[in-house]
């Protein structure tokens, strides 16, 4: 161990007794974006030079052992990825989940997107009154909604329905949707200020990213175990619809 200064954070924890490699694996397991060795050093409480060396050793070890995942240094940081040769197993696992029936929470969220697209997650949350991060991820994974650029003012990711949504609904276009839009509040009537801490992530975020507790229990395969934004809303148990 070197004498190099260990970075500290505003809420420093006693991490000196933790083994370096397991601590790195634990942090990387929940990361939703590549993390550089300095950020990881602050998290695990070890000198950056030791962390950088350990990351390289872990990556080589996973490859030598033929693990189903690998540790890559990409975009200036480190992150776990599934190994390419096992992509077929991952694909089957996700597609099998797409056959499960959507819960009431997912149907309600999809309806809001369909009638108010393009729309951000914070707007959907304002209309439904609950945190919708997990359900939005589910709908994106199933191919029913997709990203549609970003809001020019807030930078929030916008969502719209897909052609697969029309196919599954038996519609030729969105014009064929039942006329219930009048029962939904207009977007200009919804203010993000009413949702403390509710801004969506900017465009580079791939979604996910504490865990959203609005979780479709029959579609858990679609929800990756990564943190999502906490918009300060009451969470909803999908099992109760």
Backbone as CSV, one residue per row, in Angstrom:
resi,resn,N_x,N_y,N_z,CA_x,CA_y,CA_z,C_x,C_y,C_z
1,UNK,0.853,-1.200,0.000,0.000,0.000,0.000,0.879,1.237,0.000
2,UNK,0.602,2.213,-0.842,1.391,3.431,-0.926,0.912,4.430,0.104
3,UNK,1.686,5.523,0.250,1.329,6.598,1.179,0.539,7.690,0.502
4,UNK,0.111,7.466,-0.750,-0.631,8.480,-1.481,-1.922,8.840,-0.768
5,UNK,-2.282,10.120,-0.826,-3.469,10.607,-0.123,-4.745,9.956,-0.664
6,UNK,-5.594,9.544,0.247,-6.864,8.932,-0.129,-7.926,10.014,-0.214
7,UNK,-8.651,10.151,-1.363,-9.694,11.167,-1.483,-10.771,10.943,-0.433
8,UNK,-11.347,12.028,0.035,-12.441,11.939,0.999,-13.647,12.669,0.462
9,UNK,-14.828,12.256,0.870,-16.073,12.890,0.447,-16.743,13.571,1.605
10,UNK,-17.856,14.258,1.346,-18.566,14.992,2.384,-19.152,14.078,3.460
11,UNK,-19.392,12.807,3.112,-19.941,11.866,4.079,-19.017,10.654,4.146
12,UNK,-17.786,10.918,4.526,-16.768,9.864,4.523,-17.148,8.743,5.483
13,UNK,-17.039,7.514,5.012,-17.320,6.343,5.820,-16.013,5.643,6.179
14,UNK,-16.064,4.829,7.196,-14.888,4.067,7.591,-14.760,2.856,6.667
15,UNK,-13.946,3.018,5.606,-13.824,1.953,4.610,-12.440,1.322,4.610
16,UNK,-11.573,1.740,5.523,-10.195,1.292,5.484,-10.067,-0.221,5.634
17,UNK,-11.034,-0.865,6.314,-10.935,-2.294,6.564,-11.485,-3.139,5.414
18,UNK,-12.083,-2.487,4.428,-12.651,-3.234,3.310,-11.559,-3.654,2.334
19,UNK,-11.656,-4.875,1.838,-10.718,-5.328,0.816,-10.957,-4.546,-0.465
20,UNK,-9.891,-4.206,-1.143,-9.985,-3.335,-2.316,-10.808,-3.954,-3.451
21,UNK,-10.461,-5.158,-3.858,-11.121,-5.753,-5.025,-12.625,-5.970,-4.817
22,UNK,-13.044,-6.614,-3.712,-14.494,-6.768,-3.505,-15.229,-5.440,-3.424
23,UNK,-14.572,-4.427,-2.830,-15.212,-3.113,-2.729,-15.409,-2.507,-4.113
24,UNK,-14.409,-2.654,-4.979,-14.531,-2.147,-6.345,-15.651,-2.867,-7.089
25,UNK,-15.726,-4.177,-6.934,-16.762,-4.949,-7.618,-18.157,-4.528,-7.161
26,UNK,-18.299,-4.258,-5.856,-19.602,-3.864,-5.325,-20.054,-2.531,-5.909
27,UNK,-19.145,-1.567,-6.009,-19.499,-0.253,-6.549,-19.786,-0.347,-8.044
28,UNK,-18.934,-1.071,-8.768,-19.125,-1.205,-10.210,-20.418,-1.936,-10.551
29,UNK,-20.860,-2.809,-9.657,-22.071,-3.589,-9.916,-23.310,-2.688,-10.004
30,UNK,-23.312,-1.568,-9.287,-24.485,-0.693,-9.288,-24.287,0.564,-10.126
31,UNK,-23.138,0.683,-10.779,-22.852,1.881,-11.576,-23.674,1.874,-12.861
32,UNK,-24.270,3.036,-13.203,-25.045,3.137,-14.435,-24.283,3.865,-15.523
33,UNK,-23.017,4.165,-15.253,-22.165,4.801,-16.255,-20.707,4.495,-15.897
34,UNK,-19.784,4.621,-16.869,-18.375,4.344,-16.568,-17.858,5.259,-15.454
35,UNK,-17.070,4.691,-14.541,-16.507,5.442,-13.424,-14.987,5.449,-13.529
36,UNK,-14.378,6.625,-13.433,-12.914,6.682,-13.507,-12.310,6.232,-12.178
37,UNK,-11.017,5.981,-12.191,-10.375,5.401,-11.004,-10.350,6.372,-9.831
38,UNK,-10.398,7.672,-10.093,-10.420,8.645,-9.003,-11.759,8.590,-8.256
39,UNK,-12.851,8.498,-9.021,-14.176,8.386,-8.402,-14.286,7.100,-7.595
40,UNK,-13.757,6.012,-8.161,-13.792,4.736,-7.459,-12.918,4.761,-6.209
41,UNK,-11.792,5.448,-6.284,-10.906,5.546,-5.123,-11.603,6.251,-3.971
42,UNK,-12.346,7.297,-4.286,-13.078,8.022,-3.250,-14.156,7.131,-2.636
43,UNK,-14.777,6.303,-3.466,-15.864,5.458,-2.983,-15.367,4.331,-2.085
44,UNK,-14.239,3.725,-2.436,-13.772,2.549,-1.692,-12.747,2.883,-0.624
45,UNK,-12.248,4.132,-0.612,-11.318,4.541,0.433,-9.916,4.009,0.283
46,UNK,-9.470,3.844,-0.965,-8.101,3.393,-1.241,-7.410,4.396,-2.156
47,UNK,-6.099,4.445,-2.142,-5.360,5.362,-3.007,-5.646,5.115,-4.488
48,UNK,-5.773,6.185,-5.282,-6.065,6.035,-6.719,-5.102,5.123,-7.458
49,UNK,-3.816,5.173,-7.113,-2.849,4.352,-7.832,-3.117,2.869,-7.590
50,UNK,-3.523,2.514,-6.367,-3.846,1.117,-6.070,-5.133,0.695,-6.773
51,UNK,-6.089,1.609,-6.830,-7.363,1.320,-7.489,-7.155,1.090,-8.977
52,UNK,-6.359,1.944,-9.595,-6.099,1.807,-11.029,-5.439,0.474,-11.347
53,UNK,-4.501,0.056,-10.511,-3.828,-1.216,-10.718,-4.795,-2.383,-10.524
54,UNK,-5.623,-2.287,-9.488,-6.563,-3.364,-9.197,-7.594,-3.516,-10.314
55,UNK,-8.023,-2.422,-10.915,-8.992,-2.482,-12.004,-8.428,-3.247,-13.199
56,UNK,-7.202,-2.952,-13.542,-6.561,-3.665,-14.642,-6.419,-5.146,-14.353
57,UNK,-6.074,-5.477,-13.117,-5.918,-6.882,-12.735,-7.252,-7.618,-12.760
58,UNK,-8.300,-6.943,-12.289,-9.627,-7.569,-12.317,-10.070,-7.848,-13.746
59,UNK,-9.846,-6.879,-14.646,-10.247,-7.054,-16.040,-9.537,-8.266,-16.658
60,UNK,-8.239,-8.388,-16.392,-7.473,-9.517,-16.928,-7.938,-10.830,-16.314
61,UNK,-8.256,-10.792,-15.024,-8.691,-12.009,-14.317,-10.021,-12.516,-14.864
62,UNK,-10.975,-11.609,-15.104,-12.277,-12.014,-15.636,-12.122,-12.656,-17.014
63,UNK,-11.249,-12.076,-17.829,-11.032,-12.608,-19.169,-10.384,-13.989,-19.109
64,UNK,-9.382,-14.125,-18.242,-8.674,-15.402,-18.121,-9.595,-16.507,-17.610
65,UNK,-10.546,-16.154,-16.763,-11.457,-17.139,-16.196,-12.652,-17.432,-17.099
66,UNK,-12.781,-16.688,-18.200,-13.884,-16.917,-19.129,-15.233,-16.557,-18.533
67,UNK,-15.280,-15.520,-17.716,-16.545,-15.105,-17.097,-17.543,-14.631,-18.153
68,UNK,-18.821,-14.620,-17.802,-19.853,-14.163,-18.738,-19.931,-12.658,-18.829
69,UNK,-19.130,-11.976,-18.041,-19.068,-10.514,-18.088,-17.605,-10.097,-18.165
70,UNK,-17.407,-8.847,-18.494,-16.057,-8.308,-18.550,-16.046,-6.888,-17.998
71,UNK,-14.873,-6.459,-17.571,-14.687,-5.109,-17.052,-13.925,-4.310,-18.101
72,UNK,-14.573,-3.303,-18.641,-13.964,-2.507,-19.710,-13.643,-1.097,-19.244
73,UNK,-12.546,-0.582,-19.792,-12.197,0.828,-19.610,-12.672,1.545,-20.855
74,UNK,-13.791,2.257,-20.741,-14.420,2.878,-21.903,-14.936,4.262,-21.538
75,UNK,-14.843,5.181,-22.468,-15.328,6.554,-22.271,-14.732,7.185,-21.015
76,UNK,-13.461,6.885,-20.745,-12.787,7.505,-19.617,-13.095,6.885,-18.274
77,UNK,-13.739,5.709,-18.263,-14.072,5.086,-16.987,-14.249,3.590,-17.124
78,UNK,-14.520,2.930,-15.999,-14.653,1.479,-15.944,-16.101,1.087,-15.696
79,UNK,-16.528,-0.003,-16.368,-17.899,-0.477,-16.190,-17.989,-1.945,-16.598
80,UNK,-18.906,-2.677,-15.935,-19.154,-4.068,-16.294,-20.013,-4.149,-17.552
81,UNK,-19.694,-5.122,-18.421,-20.489,-5.413,-19.605,-20.625,-6.924,-19.730
82,UNK,-21.762,-7.374,-20.288,-21.873,-8.795,-20.589,-20.955,-9.116,-21.761
83,UNK,-20.372,-10.306,-21.719,-19.443,-10.678,-22.783,-20.209,-10.998,-24.063
84,UNK,-19.658,-10.567,-25.184,-20.364,-10.640,-26.469,-20.806,-12.051,-26.835
85,UNK,-19.984,-13.043,-26.525,-20.346,-14.401,-26.934,-21.558,-14.955,-26.194
86,UNK,-21.984,-14.280,-25.123,-23.157,-14.734,-24.382,-24.370,-13.833,-24.623
87,UNK,-24.308,-13.033,-25.667,-25.400,-12.108,-25.969,-26.702,-12.854,-26.239
88,UNK,-26.604,-14.045,-26.820,-27.812,-14.813,-27.128,-28.604,-15.167,-25.892
89,UNK,-27.913,-15.538,-24.812,-28.597,-15.896,-23.568,-29.294,-14.678,-22.975
90,UNK,-28.617,-13.527,-23.023,-29.207,-12.300,-22.502,-30.438,-11.912,-23.316
91,UNK,-30.332,-12.043,-24.625,-31.447,-11.698,-25.507,-32.664,-12.566,-25.233
92,UNK,-32.447,-13.880,-25.068,-33.571,-14.771,-24.785,-34.207,-14.438,-23.447
93,UNK,-33.383,-14.097,-22.465,-33.894,-13.763,-21.138,-34.794,-12.529,-21.203
94,UNK,-34.353,-11.510,-21.949,-35.136,-10.275,-22.052,-36.397,-10.493,-22.872
95,UNK,-36.268,-11.210,-23.987,-37.439,-11.433,-24.839,-38.482,-12.285,-24.149
96,UNK,-38.065,-13.231,-23.330,-39.029,-14.040,-22.580,-39.834,-13.142,-21.646
97,UNK,-39.187,-12.136,-21.082,-39.879,-11.211,-20.195,-40.896,-10.370,-20.936
98,UNK,-40.669,-10.158,-22.231,-41.593,-9.341,-23.007,-42.929,-10.053,-23.238
99,UNK,-42.983,-11.353,-22.997,-44.232,-12.069,-23.196,-45.172,-11.922,-21.992
100,UNK,-44.609,-11.417,-20.868,-45.426,-11.277,-19.665,-46.454,-10.158,-19.856
101,UNK,-47.569,-10.292,-19.171,-48.651,-9.319,-19.260,-48.257,-8.029,-18.550
102,UNK,-48.563,-6.895,-19.163,-48.281,-5.611,-18.545,-49.203,-5.389,-17.348
103,UNK,-48.660,-4.779,-16.308,-49.471,-4.467,-15.146,-50.275,-3.196,-15.407
104,UNK,-51.191,-2.906,-14.491,-52.006,-1.700,-14.618,-51.146,-0.447,-14.636
105,UNK,-50.084,-0.441,-13.804,-49.202,0.726,-13.747,-48.525,0.971,-15.095
106,UNK,-48.070,-0.112,-15.744,-47.417,0.028,-17.045,-48.410,0.489,-18.106
107,UNK,-49.626,-0.031,-18.073,-50.648,0.385,-19.042,-50.994,1.860,-18.883
108,UNK,-51.107,2.312,-17.640,-51.430,3.718,-17.397,-50.312,4.628,-17.888
109,UNK,-49.071,4.223,-17.625,-47.924,5.019,-18.075,-47.858,5.072,-19.593
110,UNK,-48.106,3.937,-20.241,-48.083,3.886,-21.698,-49.183,4.772,-22.296
111,UNK,-50.342,4.817,-21.638,-51.439,5.659,-22.118,-51.073,7.133,-22.040
112,UNK,-50.403,7.536,-20.955,-49.990,8.934,-20.813,-49.018,9.306,-21.925
113,UNK,-48.060,8.415,-22.209,-47.105,8.684,-23.287,-47.829,8.780,-24.628
114,UNK,-48.750,7.867,-24.872,-49.457,7.827,-26.154,-50.229,9.116,-26.417
115,UNK,-50.866,9.661,-25.381,-51.717,10.835,-25.574,-51.007,12.165,-25.349
116,UNK,-49.835,12.143,-24.754,-49.151,13.398,-24.463,-47.728,13.419,-25.011
117,UNK,-47.423,12.557,-25.983,-46.072,12.508,-26.528,-45.767,13.714,-27.416
118,UNK,-44.479,14.107,-27.477,-43.380,13.602,-26.662,-43.455,14.167,-25.248
119,UNK,-43.064,13.355,-24.267,-43.234,13.732,-22.869,-42.076,13.197,-22.039
120,UNK,-41.704,13.938,-21.005,-40.596,13.539,-20.140,-41.104,12.709,-18.969
121,UNK,-40.179,12.043,-18.284,-40.551,11.235,-17.122,-41.167,12.084,-16.016
122,UNK,-40.627,13.289,-15.802,-41.178,14.118,-14.722,-42.613,14.532,-15.023
123,UNK,-42.931,14.736,-16.313,-44.310,15.072,-16.686,-45.235,13.873,-16.467
124,UNK,-44.741,12.688,-16.829,-45.541,11.482,-16.600,-45.786,11.306,-15.105
125,UNK,-44.740,11.511,-14.309,-44.869,11.378,-12.862,-45.874,12.373,-12.301
126,UNK,-45.884,13.598,-12.852,-46.812,14.621,-12.379,-48.259,14.224,-12.661
127,UNK,-48.491,13.625,-13.835,-49.847,13.211,-14.204,-50.305,12.019,-13.372
128,UNK,-49.401,11.029,-13.190,-49.787,9.812,-12.478,-49.652,9.947,-10.969
129,UNK,-48.804,10.882,-10.515,-48.649,11.086,-9.088,-47.758,10.083,-8.391
130,UNK,-46.932,9.365,-9.161,-46.006,8.384,-8.591,-44.703,8.406,-9.379
131,UNK,-43.679,7.804,-8.800,-42.398,7.643,-9.477,-42.541,6.591,-10.576
132,UNK,-42.233,6.946,-11.824,-42.463,6.025,-12.952,-41.178,5.536,-13.601
133,UNK,-40.024,5.758,-12.975,-38.753,5.394,-13.598,-38.698,3.921,-14.004
134,UNK,-39.096,3.021,-13.088,-39.019,1.596,-13.387,-39.942,1.183,-14.510
135,UNK,-41.158,1.718,-14.516,-42.122,1.357,-15.560,-41.688,1.894,-16.916
136,UNK,-41.130,3.105,-16.944,-40.632,3.654,-18.212,-39.531,2.766,-18.766
137,UNK,-38.619,2.309,-17.898,-37.565,1.395,-18.349,-38.161,0.128,-18.940
138,UNK,-39.199,-0.403,-18.278,-39.859,-1.612,-18.764,-40.431,-1.400,-20.166
139,UNK,-41.123,-0.295,-20.365,-41.748,-0.020,-21.656,-40.711,0.208,-22.751
140,UNK,-39.595,0.837,-22.401,-38.521,1.031,-23.375,-37.916,-0.320,-23.755
141,UNK,-37.664,-1.153,-22.753,-37.075,-2.475,-23.008,-37.976,-3.327,-23.889
142,UNK,-39.276,-3.217,-23.696,-40.223,-3.989,-24.508,-40.420,-3.412,-25.898
143,UNK,-39.851,-2.245,-26.157,-39.983,-1.648,-27.477,-41.280,-0.914,-27.705
144,UNK,-42.031,-0.628,-26.633,-43.324,0.051,-26.772,-43.186,1.562,-26.796
145,UNK,-42.155,2.099,-26.122,-41.859,3.532,-26.197,-40.368,3.685,-26.448
146,UNK,-39.979,4.874,-26.892,-38.574,5.121,-27.193,-38.251,6.584,-26.947
147,UNK,-36.965,6.894,-26.864,-36.537,8.275,-26.680,-36.826,9.081,-27.938
148,UNK,-37.185,10.341,-27.726,-37.529,11.218,-28.850,-36.883,12.585,-28.646
149,UNK,-35.568,12.588,-28.479,-34.851,13.833,-28.300,-34.938,14.337,-26.872
150,UNK,-34.625,15.615,-26.710,-34.640,16.219,-25.378,-35.414,17.523,-25.402
151,UNK,-35.894,17.903,-24.233,-36.592,19.171,-24.088,-35.584,20.304,-24.225
152,UNK,-35.912,21.297,-25.048,-34.984,22.380,-25.321,-34.636,23.221,-24.114
153,UNK,-35.518,23.293,-23.143,-35.279,24.136,-21.979,-34.643,23.371,-20.819
154,UNK,-35.183,22.203,-20.485,-34.698,21.475,-19.308,-33.639,20.423,-19.625
155,UNK,-33.547,20.010,-20.890,-32.617,18.937,-21.245,-33.130,17.561,-20.885
156,UNK,-34.396,17.482,-20.455,-34.988,16.198,-20.068,-35.217,15.318,-21.292
157,UNK,-35.007,14.017,-21.139,-35.266,13.066,-22.222,-36.770,12.979,-22.465
158,UNK,-37.166,13.048,-23.729,-38.577,12.930,-24.102,-38.851,11.530,-24.651
159,UNK,-40.068,11.054,-24.445,-40.444,9.715,-24.903,-41.664,9.763,-25.814
160,UNK,-41.723,8.823,-26.741,-42.866,8.679,-27.642,-43.143,7.191,-27.843
161,UNK,-44.288,6.869,-28.382,-44.603,5.477,-28.681,-43.887,5.052,-29.966
162,UNK,-43.785,3.758,-30.174,-43.074,3.205,-31.326,-44.047,2.586,-32.323
163,UNK,-43.510,2.196,-33.453,-44.331,1.500,-34.443,-44.778,0.136,-33.910
164,UNK,-43.953,-0.451,-33.029,-44.324,-1.725,-32.416,-45.543,-1.541,-31.507
165,UNK,-45.634,-0.380,-30.865,-46.808,-0.066,-30.055,-48.064,-0.074,-30.925
166,UNK,-47.985,0.569,-32.087,-49.136,0.595,-32.998,-49.502,-0.811,-33.448
167,UNK,-48.462,-1.612,-33.731,-48.702,-2.980,-34.179,-49.417,-3.785,-33.102
168,UNK,-48.929,-3.683,-31.853,-49.530,-4.434,-30.757,-50.943,-3.970,-30.434
169,UNK,-51.205,-2.684,-30.662,-52.534,-2.127,-30.387,-53.485,-2.304,-31.565
170,UNK,-52.970,-2.766,-32.707,-53.795,-2.948,-33.887,-54.215,-1.638,-34.514
171,UNK,-53.332,-0.634,-34.462,-53.642,0.690,-34.987,-52.794,0.993,-36.217
172,UNK,-53.363,1.753,-37.128,-52.610,2.181,-38.296,-51.808,3.427,-38.012
173,UNK,-52.291,4.273,-37.117,-51.613,5.506,-36.730,-52.154,5.956,-35.386
174,UNK,-51.511,6.953,-34.806,-51.954,7.477,-33.518,-53.310,8.171,-33.633
175,UNK,-53.678,8.566,-34.837,-54.984,9.206,-35.034,-56.139,8.267,-34.716
176,UNK,-55.864,6.968,-34.704,-56.912,5.989,-34.434,-57.094,5.706,-32.943
177,UNK,-56.295,6.345,-32.095,-56.471,6.153,-30.656,-57.838,6.668,-30.219
178,UNK,-58.473,6.018,-29.249,-59.752,6.513,-28.724,-59.604,7.938,-28.207
179,UNK,-60.630,8.734,-28.352,-60.545,10.144,-27.989,-60.780,10.338,-26.485
180,UNK,-59.672,10.126,-25.724,-59.768,10.362,-24.272,-58.768,11.413,-23.816
181,UNK,-58.066,12.023,-24.770,-57.041,12.993,-24.415,-57.606,14.139,-23.589
182,UNK,-58.869,14.446,-23.784,-59.460,15.548,-23.043,-59.528,15.314,-21.553
183,UNK,-59.385,14.058,-21.134,-59.441,13.735,-19.712,-58.083,13.871,-19.034
184,UNK,-57.025,14.120,-19.832,-55.692,14.291,-19.275,-55.361,15.769,-19.181
185,UNK,-54.610,16.199,-18.160,-54.243,17.613,-18.036,-53.309,18.025,-19.159
186,UNK,-53.426,19.267,-19.590,-52.536,19.795,-20.621,-51.142,19.958,-20.043
187,UNK,-50.114,19.782,-20.902,-48.749,19.885,-20.434,-48.440,21.258,-19.866
188,UNK,-49.025,22.303,-20.471,-48.730,23.639,-19.970,-49.292,23.867,-18.571
189,UNK,-50.222,23.003,-18.146,-50.779,23.131,-16.804,-49.937,22.410,-15.759
190,UNK,-48.976,21.607,-16.223,-48.137,20.853,-15.296,-46.841,21.608,-15.086
191,UNK,-46.484,21.863,-13.841,-45.272,22.599,-13.519,-44.300,21.675,-12.813
192,UNK,-43.061,21.619,-13.338,-42.057,20.768,-12.721,-41.744,21.231,-11.308
193,UNK,-42.006,22.530,-11.024,-41.709,23.044,-9.692,-42.562,22.356,-8.631
194,UNK,-43.655,21.754,-9.033,-44.511,21.075,-8.071,-43.921,19.742,-7.638
195,UNK,-42.841,19.337,-8.297,-42.206,18.066,-7.982,-40.787,18.347,-7.513
196,UNK,-40.537,18.488,-6.202,-39.194,18.790,-5.713,-38.198,17.752,-6.182
197,UNK,-37.101,18.225,-6.785,-36.046,17.327,-7.242,-36.454,16.460,-8.393
198,UNK,-37.416,16.904,-9.223,-37.972,16.033,-10.244,-37.346,16.099,-11.617
199,UNK,-36.350,16.935,-11.912,-35.877,17.016,-13.287,-35.337,15.692,-13.783
200,UNK,-35.660,15.370,-15.044,-35.151,14.138,-15.642,-33.675,14.293,-15.912
201,UNK,-33.024,13.162,-16.168,-31.619,13.198,-16.506,-31.433,13.741,-17.913
202,UNK,-30.298,14.393,-18.206,-30.039,14.881,-19.555,-29.861,13.729,-20.517
203,UNK,-29.816,14.062,-21.788,-29.839,13.063,-22.842,-28.802,11.961,-22.745
204,UNK,-27.519,12.229,-22.311,-26.543,11.153,-22.307,-26.886,10.016,-21.371
205,UNK,-27.792,10.225,-20.425,-28.147,9.171,-19.495,-28.906,8.075,-20.217
206,UNK,-28.527,6.838,-19.966,-29.202,5.738,-20.649,-30.324,5.149,-19.809
207,UNK,-30.738,5.809,-18.908,-31.902,5.298,-18.183,-31.566,4.719,-16.872
208,UNK,-31.058,4.750,-16.522,-31.261,4.432,-15.252,-31.014,4.783,-14.089
209,UNK,-30.644,4.554,-14.692,-30.139,4.404,-13.591,-30.826,4.185,-12.006
210,UNK,-30.828,5.524,-6.108,-31.590,4.439,-5.540,-32.589,3.761,-6.557
211,UNK,-32.893,2.593,-6.431,-33.832,1.824,-7.229,-35.220,2.408,-7.168
212,UNK,-35.904,2.502,-8.331,-37.300,2.920,-8.330,-38.132,1.808,-7.725
213,UNK,-39.083,2.174,-6.866,-39.878,1.167,-6.207,-41.193,0.911,-6.919
214,UNK,-41.440,1.676,-8.031,-42.592,1.311,-8.849,-42.104,0.239,-9.789
215,UNK,-42.265,-1.021,-9.419,-41.625,-2.121,-10.127,-42.654,-3.130,-10.565
216,UNK,-42.646,-3.406,-11.852,-43.581,-4.367,-12.428,-43.126,-5.767,-12.043
217,UNK,-43.815,-6.398,-11.066,-43.314,-7.653,-10.529,-43.357,-8.784,-11.533
218,UNK,-44.232,-8.710,-12.535,-44.248,-9.772,-13.533,-43.324,-9.463,-14.689
219,UNK,-42.612,-8.329,-14.611,-41.705,-7.947,-15.689,-40.386,-7.475,-15.118
220,UNK,-39.945,-8.077,-14.013,-38.736,-7.628,-13.348,-37.519,-7.765,-14.238
221,UNK,-37.565,-8.643,-15.247,-36.439,-8.806,-16.157,-36.102,-7.515,-16.860
222,UNK,-37.087,-6.644,-17.023,-36.844,-5.417,-17.764,-36.195,-4.349,-16.924
223,UNK,-36.176,-4.511,-15.619,-35.622,-3.482,-14.752,-34.224,-3.860,-14.327
224,UNK,-33.215,-3.065,-14.749,-31.857,-3.342,-14.332,-31.647,-2.764,-12.950
225,UNK,-30.793,-3.417,-12.179,-30.619,-2.999,-10.788,-29.630,-1.857,-10.709
226,UNK,-30.021,-0.700,-11.253,-29.195,0.487,-11.199,-30.005,1.626,-10.654
227,UNK,-29.318,2.652,-10.124,-30.063,3.735,-9.480,-30.867,4.541,-10.463
228,UNK,-31.976,5.093,-10.006,-32.770,6.016,-10.795,-32.959,7.280,-10.003
229,UNK,-33.452,8.322,-10.671,-33.679,9.583,-9.999,-34.818,9.456,-8.995
230,UNK,-34.639,10.067,-7.828,-35.693,10.111,-6.830,-36.427,11.428,-6.990
231,UNK,-37.650,11.394,-7.507,-38.375,12.622,-7.779,-39.205,13.068,-6.595
232,UNK,-39.046,12.414,-5.436,-39.726,12.851,-4.237,-41.198,12.565,-4.230
233,UNK,-41.645,11.559,-4.991,-43.045,11.209,-5.062,-43.287,9.908,-4.336
234,UNK,-44.504,9.645,-3.877,-44.794,8.359,-3.241,-44.664,7.236,-4.251
235,UNK,-43.978,6.150,-3.852,-43.820,5.028,-4.758,-45.066,4.165,-4.766
236,UNK,-45.284,3.486,-5.885,-46.492,2.686,-6.072,-46.124,1.239,-6.217
237,UNK,-46.835,0.347,-5.570,-46.602,-1.074,-5.666,-47.391,-1.609,-6.843
238,UNK,-46.663,-2.014,-7.897,-47.342,-2.482,-9.115,-48.187,-3.708,-8.864
239,UNK,-47.817,-4.479,-7.827,-48.583,-5.693,-7.592,-50.020,-5.386,-7.223
240,UNK,-50.261,-4.137,-6.749,-51.627,-3.730,-6.437,-52.272,-2.981,-7.581
241,UNK,-51.553,-2.915,-8.726,-52.113,-2.227,-9.897,-52.014,-0.753,-9.752
